[in-house]
Amino acid sequence: MKKMEEMMELLTEEIEGFHKSISKLEALSKNFKDLKLKADTSRIENYIKGFTTEQKKAITVYKEKTTEIKQGLNLHG
């Protein structure tokens, strides 16, 4: 009978510990539930703007070189 009482006492302690852990998790969960996150995309936007500017410059150079080649072909053709 003493063994059974010891086991019941241990089980009761475990259950109480489990309930405390659940209470802590519920409190933490509430904190995260109310947390608002805002993504900051400014670095990505700046990178894309810079990349777009460089691509526009490259296209301009490409068009200029293409025009020069066409003019060169027309002079010799």
N, C-alpha and C positions, 0 to 999 in steps of 0.2 A: 504494500500500500504506500510505503514511503517513497518508493521509486516512482510510482504514478504521480504523487504529489510534486516531486521534484521535476518530473517531465512537464506537468501542467504549469508549474511556476516558470520554467524555461520557455515554454510555449507562449505564455502570457507576456513575458518580457520581450520576446521576439515580435509578437503582434504589436505591442506598444511602440517598440522601435520602428516597426514598419509604418505605423500610423503617423509617427513623428516625421519620418522621411517623406511620406505622402503629403503631409501638411506643408513641409518646406518646398517640395516640388510644385505644389499648387500655388504657393506664394510667388515663387520664381516664374512660373508659367504666366501668372497674371502680369508681372512686370514686363515680360516679353510681349505679351498680347497687346499691351498699351504702348509699346515702343513703336515710334514712327521712324522709318528710315527713308532718307532721300538720297538717291543716287546722284553723284556729281560727275557729270559727263563733260565738264569744261575742258579737261585735258584732251579728251578724245576729239572734241569739236575743234580745238585749236590745231591739233595734229592734222585733221581732215582739211581744214582751211589752208594750212601750209602746203599740204600735199596737192590740193586742188590748184593753188597758185603755181606751184612748180610744174604741174601738168599743163596748165595754160601756157606757161613760158615755153615748155618743150614743144607744144603744138604750134606756137607762133614761129619758133625757129624752124620746125619741120616745114611749115608752109612757105617760109622765106626761102629755104634751100630748094624746095620743090619748084618755086617760081624761078629761081636762078637757073636751075637745071633746064627747065622748059625754055627759058630765054636763050640759053646756050645752045640747045638743040635747034631752035628756030633760026639762029644765026648761021649755023653750019648746015642746015637742011635745006 
